[in-house]
Amino acid sequence: MLVHSRTGKWAVWLVFLVLFLPLFALPLLVILAASFAGHWSSVLPSGFTTAHYTAATRGEALQALTTSLVTAVTASLLALAVGTWAALAAHAAPKPVRRVLDTLFVLPVAVPSVVVGLAVLVAFSQPPLLLNGTRWIVIVAHTVLVTAFAHQSVSAAITRLDPAYEQAAASLGARPSYVLWRVRLPLLLPSLSAAAGLCFALSMGELSATMMLYPPDWTPLPVLIYAATDRGALFAGSAVAVVLMTATLIVLLAVSRVRTKASYR
């Protein structure tokens, strides 16, 4: 901590608690409390029940969770592959080309996600790539939205790599493909795992573009949460939201373990 005095440290912690509790912790605690509530007519909820979680882990909700997981994993892997390839290619390209590539990959983040959803809908609603009404149009939209984060994470990591490792491998006669697979990518593994976790978390919570694209047989969990709250089932929607947060955190913890092991290699 940059503050060394005892009074200063207590002041920093006090400011942190004042900002963290009402802005971050309290909304999550309210959702958690609502997920167990049968009624909420006073300050605190009443009628403790687990029936909402029973419904949130069965039938339509379970199918929606599976849909979200498959969509997020697929979109994250595609985004990681495209973003890594583009970052590696841009690093070896002239500076003007690198700037153009960076701008193109950041563009989906610079515009509202609903605009990205509309663009994907228009682009893939006509032959030769007719994806409208299929699960793939949702996966493509999620990939477009999260690729920018994968590209930026890997680009930042590449600039910090020590070129001595690659030069030593090349001086020993290693082919460029061998240097890429056995030297560069292993060194980038912590950044790759971090980018994968970020892409996964963003995809799991994506709603705006998904609402414009999802077919009836491919309904992600955020859409189900929105539908539940829209019809007034706030407690059931809160339970589904807790399930969504839990599933996302479990996957992120698994990714963090991969990142930690990669950092020690």
N, C-alpha and C positions, 0 to 999 in steps of 0.2 A: 504494500500500500504506500502511495506517495506521501500521505500525511503521517508524520512521525509522532506528533504530540498526542497525549492521551485524550485531551479534550477535543482535538480535531478529529480523531478516529470516532469518538462517540457521536460527534456532530454529523460525520459522513454516514454512519450507520443509521442515525435518526432520519436524515433526509432520504436515505434509501428505503427505509420502512414506510415513511410517509408517502413516497411515490409508488412503491411496489404494492403495498396492501390494497389501496383503493383502485389502482389502475389494472393490476394483473391478478393478484391473489383473490380479491373479493369476488370478481365476476366468475372465476372458476369455482369458488366455494359455493356461490349461489346456484350454479348449474348442478354441482354435486348434490346439494341439499334438495333441489327440486326433483332430481332423479329418484329420490327415495320418498317423496311426498305424495300423500293422497289428497291433501287439501292445503291451501295456503291463503287463509283469510285474515291472518294477523301478521305481526312482524316476522315470526318464525314459522316454518312449515309444520304441518301436523299430519297425523294419519300415516305413520311410517309403513312403507310397503316395498317389497322387492319385485312386485308384479311387472313393473316397467322394464326391469332388466330381464325378466323371463321372456317378455315379448321382444326385447331388443337383441336377444341372442338366438332367436328362432325365426323360421319362415322367411318372410320378405326382408327383414332386417339382416339376417345372416347372409342371405343371398346378396344384398347390397354391400355388406362388408367384404364379401369375397370379390365382388365386382370392383370395389375401390382398391383392394390390395392388388389384384391382377393389373388393373389400370395403372396404378402408381409404380409397381415394380417394372412393368413393361416400358412405360414412359421414361422412367428414371434410367433404365439400361440403354434405351435408344438415345436419350439426351446425353448420357455420359459418353457413349461411343461417338456421336456426332460432335459434341462439344470438345472432346479430347482431340479428335482428328483435326478439327478446325484450329484449335489452339496450337497444336504441333506444327501444322502447315503455316499458320500465320507467323509463328516465331521465326521460321526460316525465310519468310517473304520480306520484301522491301517494306519500309516503314509506311508509305502511303497505302499499300495493299493491306497491311495490318490494321490501319485505322478504318478502312472500309469494312473489313470483316468484323471488327469490334462493333462498329455501328450497326451492321446488319443483325448481329446476334443480340444486341441490346434492344433493338427496335420493338420486339414483342413485349418487353417489360415497360417500355416508355409509353405504350398506349393501353387503354383499359382492356381487361381480359375479355370483356363482352365484344369488343371490336375484333379481337383475335378469333373468337368463336364465330362471328359473322363472316370473317374472311375465310376461315376453314370451311364453313358451310357453303359459301358461294363457290369456292375452288373445287370442292369434291362432291358437288351435286350434279355434275355433268360428266359424260364419258370424256376421256378414256379411264379416268380414275373416279368411279362412282362409289363413294363410301357412305353417302348419306343413308341413314337408317341402319347402319351397322355399328358394332362396337369399335371398329377401327377408327372411325372419325373422332370419337371421344379420345382415344389413345393418341391420335395425331395431334389434336388440339392441346392435350396435356404436355406432349413432347415439345411442341413449339413454345409453350409458355415457360417450361423449366430448363430448356437447353441453354438459355442465356446465363443462368446461374452456374451450370456445369462449365460452360466455356470460360466465364470470368474466373472461377476458382482455379481451373487448371492453368489458365494463362498466367495468373499471378504466381502459381507455384513454379511454372517453367522459368520465369525470370529470376527466381531465387536459386535455381539449381546451379551447383558448381560444375562448370564445364570440364574440370580436370578429370572426372570419372569417365566421361565420354571420350575425351582425348586419349586417355590411357588405354581404353579398350580399343580405340581405332588404331593406336600405335602398335598394338599387339596383333594386328591383322584382323580384327573383328569386322564383319560386314555391317553396313548400316542397319539392316533388319535385326541383326543380333544385338547391336547396341540399343536399338529401340526396345526390344522385348526383354532383354536381360539387364539393361542398365537404366534407361530413362524411365520406363514404366514402373519398375520396382521402386525407384526413388520418388515417383509421383503417387505411389499407392496411398499414403495418408491423405493427400489432397483429393484423390479420386474417391476414396471412401467418404470423406466429408461432403464432397459435391453430391455423391449418390444419396446420402442422408438428407441433404437439403432439398434435392429434387423430389425425393419420396414424400417428405413432409408437405411440401407445397402442393404436390399432386393430390395427396389425400384430402386436403382442405379446399380444393378448387371447386367453385360453384358457378360463377357467372357464365363462363364459356360453356360449361357442362350443361346448364339449363337450356341452351339453345340447340344442343346437338344430340343429347342422349336418346337412344331408342327405348321403347317400353321394356325390352328384355335385357337392358344393360343400364340399370339405375344405380349410380354410385351412392354411397351413404350420405354425403352432404345434401344431395337432392331429397333423400328420404327425410332428413332432419328438417329441411325447409318445408316439405309438404306437411309434416306432422305439426309444426308450429303454425303454419298457415291456416290449418283447420282447427286450431285452438288446443291441440294436444301438447301443451307445453311440457308437462311432466314426462310424457313418453318421449318427446323430442330431446329432452335433457338427458335421459338415460341412453338414448342412441348416441348423443354427442359425447358422453363419457366413454362409451364403447369405442367410438372413433378415436378419441384422445388416447385411450389405453393402448389400442392396437398400434397407433403411430409411435407412441413412446417405446413400446416393446421392440419394434423394428429399429428405431433409432439407437436404443441401447445395444442391440446386436451389432449395428454398424459401427458404433463407437468402440466396441471391443475389437473389431477388425482394424479400425484405425489405430488403436493403441498398440496392438501387436505389430502393425506395420511400422509404427514409429520406432519400435525397439529393434527392428531388423537392421 
